[in-house]
Amino acid sequence: MSILNVEHVSHGFGGRTIFEDASFRLLKGEHIALIGANGEGKSTFLSIITGQMTPDEGKVEWAKRVTTGYLDQHAVLKPGMTIRDVLKTAFDEMYKLEKEMLDCYDRMGEASPEEIDRMMADVGDIQDILEAHSFYTLDSKIEEVASGLGLRDIGLDKPVDALSGGQRTKVLLTKLLLQSPDILILDEPTNFLDVEHIEWLKNYLQNYENAFILVSHDVPFLNAVTNVIYHVENATLTRYTGSYEKFQEMYAIKRRQEDAAYERQQAEIAKEKDFIQRNKARVATRGMANSRQKRLDKMELLEKRTEKPKPHFHFQMDRTPSRFVIEAKRLVLGYDTPLTNPVDLQLERGRKVAIRGVNGLGKTTLLKTLLGQIKPIAGKIELGEFVSPGYFEQESNRGNDNTAIEEIWQEYPGMTEFEVRAALAACGLTNEHITSKMMVLSGGEAAKVRLCRIMQKPVNLLVLDEPTNHLDVDAKAELKRALKEYKGAILLVSHEPDFYEDWVDSVWNIEGWTTKII
């Protein structure tokens, strides 16, 4: 049974074609991954099917009485509410249905037999929906899902105002799973989840009986939970059945076939043109030449597959610093209250360290404290001699009115326009991206601009806070190569062990320092 049909959708933005005659279908129980390079239009497609955008052409049709749930990481949590309050709003529609059912019962006393029959049918439908969504066991369901994503560790009575970005994402995701819609729409749900909670979500989605559409660049996660792949490339959508690994095999075959077909056609065209050129002047062969020219004119030309620009990342190495880049003694992290017990830290020059731990324990706080942006509650921090850091910060581009060019120029006013454009192009950005405002770039495109900003000056310490969030598979692989090649020290916060395990020298687990019960 088809839940969603998208037919012949075309859509553009600012003179750029994002989709052209794209079609898509979602069948009951399908677990679909929507994949593609940064900026290909994945989030735009989600906005179209959820009604936030209207396509220029084509139609989007949902089956009747289908419930959808969309994870929007930019959603705002209402100040003053607790986590538990927010999670209970997941059942607002169920409460409305219950009220509708009770209203039907109230009206039955004055209804005709025909009206009673119709109302009883409606009541039966509503009762089935309420039971299917575990309406009568809400409290235990809230506890179960909240525990799986780590919210019970934070405390369900904690005000949402006090949550970190990662914790807010967990609340939004937990609320969505509690709604148990007929179709889940998840835009990069693992970006701010910890390793153990990604594992819980993986198991949850593997056993999810309903359908979902998932956007993610986390390959192991995609392989574990999806059975259909839709690939977005050059304004088209192509469907593949199977895992991400199976898609890679089929896509490689498709590319080889397309390249071979293009080469064959080009060889045929060259041969025909040569024949026409040699024979069009001779009376005896002019007819054949004209005939071949007509056939050539009618030929449907295949387009050469255009390669998307691939990023090349390179971090410049500054002069050699002293032996210890950072030393911290009896360091206590926190704002008003301590997040950690006293801890001693040393980062030696050239050493590469990953920092892990569940959200809310102070990973970002640690980075900002070590860089001097936040004062520690207690303890002493010393940077070594000649230390020059480059900091990739988790940040939102919402409201950033700078273009990508201006974002670089603002920090490096001495660069020429040619130099700025060349630097951004080397990071895999097109002219269109380069002249666009940061607020309209995709998450991956904006991350490339921010990485570019760091790469324009020599540094001997890279401090990277979740740099792989939003980066597509190719960009992530290139960043990994560049970090392995870099000779300076690295402090990396990441929720992706697959990204860092084979090149870091050690892992700092902040869970061992925390004052919280986890």
N, C-alpha and C positions, 0 to 999 in steps of 0.2 A: 504494500500500500504506500502510495506517495504522500509524504507529509508536506513537502515543499517543491514547487516547480518554478524555476526561473527560466524564462524563454526569451531569447533574442534581445538580451539587455545590452545597450550601449550607453556609455557614460564618459564624459570628459570634464576636465577642470583646467581652467586657464589656458585653453588652446591645446591641452595635452589629452590624447585619447587614453583612457584608463581601461575601459572594456569596449569591445566591439563585437556585437552579435554573440554574446556569451550566453550559454545555457547551462543549467545545473539542476539536478534533482536529488532529493533526499528521501530515501525509503525508510519505512519503519524499522527501527533497531540498528540502522547503519551508524557506524562510528567513523566520521569523516575528518580527515586532516586537510586543511586548506593551506597550501605551502607555496612558496615563491620567494624570490629575492626581495630585499628591502625596497619599498617604493613601488611594487608591482600592483598594489591596490587591494590587498587582503582585507585591511580594516575598512576600506571603502565598500567592499562587497558586503561585509557584515552590516555596515550602516544602511545599505540598500535593502537587504532582506529583513532588517528589523524596523524598517520604515522611517529611519532617521534621515535618509536621503531618498529623493525620487529620481530614478534613472531618466536619462534623456529619452531613451526609447526602450521598448520591451515591457514585459509584465512579470510581476512576482505574485504567485498564488499560494496561499497556505490552505491546508485542509481545514474544514470546519472544526471548531471547538478544540483546536490544538493550543496547548499552553507552551509558551517559550520563556526561557530564562537567559539573560545576556549578562556576562561578566564585563562590566565597564569599569576599568581601573581608575577612571577619572571621576567616578560618581562621588558625590559629596555626602559624608555621613553627618546627620543632623547633630549639632552640638547639644550637650546636655543629656544625651541618651547614653545608656550603658550598652555594652556588647549584647547582653541578653535582650534588651529592648529592641535593638536592631534586628536580632535574629527572629524575634517573634513577629516582626513585620513581614517575614517571609510567608506568613499564613493569612495575610490580609484578604486575599482573594477567597480563601477557604471560609473565612468568617463571613464574607459577603454571600457566598453560596449557602452557608448555614442559615443566614437571615432570610435569604430567598426561599429556602425550604420551609422554614417556620412560618413565613408569610403565606405560603401555599396552604399549609395546614389551617391557618386562621380563616382563610377565605373559603375553605371547603364546606363550611356549615351553611353558606348561602348560595352555593354553586349548583348548577344543573348537573344531571348525571353525565352529560357529555363533557362539561367543563371539569368535573371531578376526574374523569378518566384521563383527560389531558394533563391535569395537575399531578395525578398519581404517577404518570409516566415521567414528568419532569422531576418529581421528588425522587423517583427511583434512580434517574440519571445522576442527580446531585449526590444522592447517598453513595452511589458507586464511586464517584469522583472523590468524595471525602474519605472513604475507606482506602482507596488506592493511594491517596497521599498521606495516609497515617494520621489523619486529623485528630483522632481520638487518643493518640499516644504522643502528643506534641512534645511534652517536657522531656521524655526519655529520648526522643529522636534528636532534640536540640543538644542534649548532653553527649550523645553518641558522635554526631558529626563534628561538634565543637571540639571534642576530645581528639578526634582523628587529625584535625588540622591545627592542634596546639592551642586553641583558645581557652581551654580550661586551665592551662598552665599560666596564662596571662591573668585570668580571672574574669568570669562572665559579668561581674558587677562593676568592672572597670569602665570609667567614662571613655567614650570613643575619642574625645578631644585629646586624650593623653597618649594615643597610640602612634607608633611609628608607621611609615609608609607601608612596610611589609605587613605589619599587623592589620592595617586597614584593609589591605587586599585580602587577607585571610578572612576577615569579617564578611566582606562582600561575597567571597567565594562560598563560605559556609552558608550564608543566607540563601545563595542561589541553589546550592545542593539540597537545602532543606525544602525549597519550593518543589523539588522533584518534578520539573516540567517535562512535557512530552519531548521537548528538544532543548538541549543545553547548547548555548553558543558561548564559547570560551576563547577570549583573545589573550593569548600568552599567559595562561594561568600559573605557570611555574616560575615566572620571573622573580617573584618576591617570596617564594616558598622555600623552606629549609629542606635539606636532603631527606630527612625522615618523613616530612609531610608531603613531599613530592611522591615518595614511595606509597604513602597512604592513598593519595589521590589517584595514583596509577592503578592500585588495586581496586579502588572504588569505580573508576571508569571502565576497567576491564569487565567488571560485573554489572555495569549499568545496563538495565534492560531497555531503556528508551534510547532515542537517537541523540547524537551530538555532532556539532561542528566545532573543530578545534584549530586554532592558529597557534603554532609553536615552532621554534627553531631547535628544540631539544630533541635530537635524533633518537636516543635510547627511549625517551618517553613516547615519542611518536610510534616507534616500532612496537612498543608494548600495548598500546591502547587503541590503535586505529586499524580499520579493515578496508577503507576506501581512501584514495588520495585524489584530491583535485589540485592540479598544478596551474598556477597563474603565471603566464608568461606572454609578453608582447600582446597584451590586451585580450588574450583568449584564456578559456578555461578548458582543461583536458582532464578527463576522468580515467583513473587507473584503479583496478581492483587489487587489493592486497596491502601488505605492509609498506613502510617507507623504503626498506631494502629492496622489495620487489619493484616498487616504483623506479628506483634508481636503475635497476636492470632494464626495465622496459623503456625508460626515458633514453638510456644510452643507445638502445637498439633503434628507437625512433629517430634520434639525431643522426645516426649513421645512415639510415634509410633516406632521410631528407637530404643529407649532404650528397649521397650517391645519386639520387634522383635529379638534384640540381646540376651536378656535374655532367650527368648523361644528357640532360636537356641542353646545357651550354655547348657540349660537343656536337650535338645534333644541329643546333642553330648555326654554329661555326661552319659545319659541313655544308648546310643548305646555303648559307650566304656565299660561301666559296663557289658553289655550283652556279648560283644565280649570277655572280660577278663574272664568271668565265663564259657564260652562255647567253646572257641577255642581249648581246650585240649581234650574235649570229642569227641569220634568218631561220636556219634549219632548227635551231634549238631555242629560239626566243619564246615559243609557246610553253615549252617545259619550264623555262626559267620563270615566266610569269605565273604559271600554275603553282610552282613551289613558293613564289613570293606571297601569293594569296594565302596558301596554307600556313606560311610563317606568320603572316599578319594576324591570322585567326588563332594562332597558338596561345593557350593560356600559360603565361610565363610564371614559372616558379620563382619565389623570392629567395635570395640567399639569406640563410639564417644569420641574424645579427647577434653577435656576442655582447652580452651586457658587460660594461666596464668592471673589471675585477679590482678590488682594492689592493694597494701595496702599502703596508705599514712599516715604518722604520723610525725607531726612537734614537735620537742622537745622544751619544755618551759625552758627559762633561768630564772635567779633570778628575783625577782620582782623589776621593776624600780620605779622611782618616780611617783607621781600621774599623771603628764602630760608628755607623751612620746615626743610629739612635740608641740611647741608653735611658732606661726608665727604672727608678728605684722606688719601691713601696707605692706604686701608682694605684690610685683609686679613681675609677671613672664614675661619672654621673653628673647630674645637674643639681637638683635640690637634695636628692638622696643618693647614697652610693649604689651603683650598679654592680660593683665588683669588690672583692676583697683586695687587700694590698698585693701587688704583683710586681716582680722584677722582670724587665725585658731587655734584650739586647738584639740589635740587628747589625750584623757585620756587613761590610761593603761587599757587593757582588752576590749576596745571598738572596734567595727568592723564597718568600714565605706566603702561604695561603692562610687566611683567617676564616674559620667557620664557627657555626653556632646558631641556635634558633633565633628568630627575629625578636628584637626587643631587649637583647642582652647587652647591646652596646658596641657592635662591630663598627658602625659608622662613627659613633662617638669616640671609639678608640682612635680611628684614623685622624679625626679632626683634633683630638687632644694631642696626639703625637706631632701634628703639624702646627700646633700652637693656636688653632682657631677657637678651641674651647679650653678653659682652665680646668685642670683636674681638681677633684675634691681634696685630694691629698697626694703627696709624693712629688718627685722631681723628675723632669725630663731634660735631657741634654742632647742636642744635635751635634754631630761631629763637625770637624773643621771642613770647610769647602763643600758642605752638603747643599745640593741644588735639587729640590723636589719638583716633580710634575704630578699634578693631582687630577684624576678623573673622578668627578663627583656625581653621585646620583642627583639628577635635577630634572625638573619639568620644563618643557619649552613653552608651556602655555603662557601667553601674554608676552613672549619674547618677540619684539617687533623687528629685531635685526634680521637682515638677510644672512645667508651663510658667509658671503664675502665680508660683510660688516662685522660678523662675529669674530673673524680672524683679524681683520684690520684694527678692530678696537684694541686688541692686545699687542699687535705688531704694526703700528702705523708706518713704520719705515719700509714695509714691503710694498713692491709695486703691484698693480692690479694683475699683471701677468703672473707674478710669483704666487699671489694668493690663489688665482684660478688653477695654476699648475699644481699647487699643494693639495687643493681640494679634489682635483681630478685624480691625483695619485691615490686618494682614499676611496675611489670608486664612485665619485659623485659626478653627475652629468651637468651640463650647462644650466639645465632647467632647475636642478637642485641648488646649484651654486647661487642662482639669482632669486631663489625662493626665501620667504621668511621662515625663521626657525619654527614658528608656531604651526606652520602647515606641513612641515616635513614629517615623515614617518619617524617612529622611535629609532629605527636602525639608521636612517639617514642622518638624524640629529646626532646620534652617537658617533658617527664617522666624522662629523664636523668637530665635535669636542675632542676626539682623538687627534685629529689634524692639528688642533690648537696646541696640544702638548708636544707634538712632533716638531714644532717650528723652533724649539730652543734646546740646547744641550742640557741634559739632566743626568744626575747619577743616582737618583732615587725615584722610582715610579710608585705612586700610591693610587691604587685603582679600586674603586668601589662599584662592584657589580658591572664591569665593563661589557660583559657579553649579553646583558639584557637587551633584547630587540635585534641584536645582530643576526643576519642570516647565516646559513651554514658556511658559505664561502668566506664571508668576512670573519667569522669566528675562527675558522681554520687559519686564516692569514694572521689574525691577531696572536694566536697561539704560536705560530712560527716566529713572529717578530719578538715576542716576549722570551722565547727560548734563546733567541740570538742575542738579545740585549745583555750587555756585560755589567750593567749596574744592579743595584739592589731593588727588590720589588716587594711591596706589601699588597696583597691581593685579597679582596673580599669577594667570594664567589659561592654560589649554591650548586655549582656544577663540578663535582669531582672529576668527571671525564675530561673537563677542560684543563685541569691543572695537575692531576696526580702524577703524570709522567715527566714533569720538569721542575716542580718546586723542590726545594731542599728540606723544608719542614712545614708542618701545619700547626698553627696556634688555635686551639679549641677554646673559645671564650667561655664555654659552658663550665670549664674547670675553674674559672675565676669568679663566677657570678655569686651574688648574695641571694639570688632568687632560688626557689625550689622548682626544679624542672624535671 
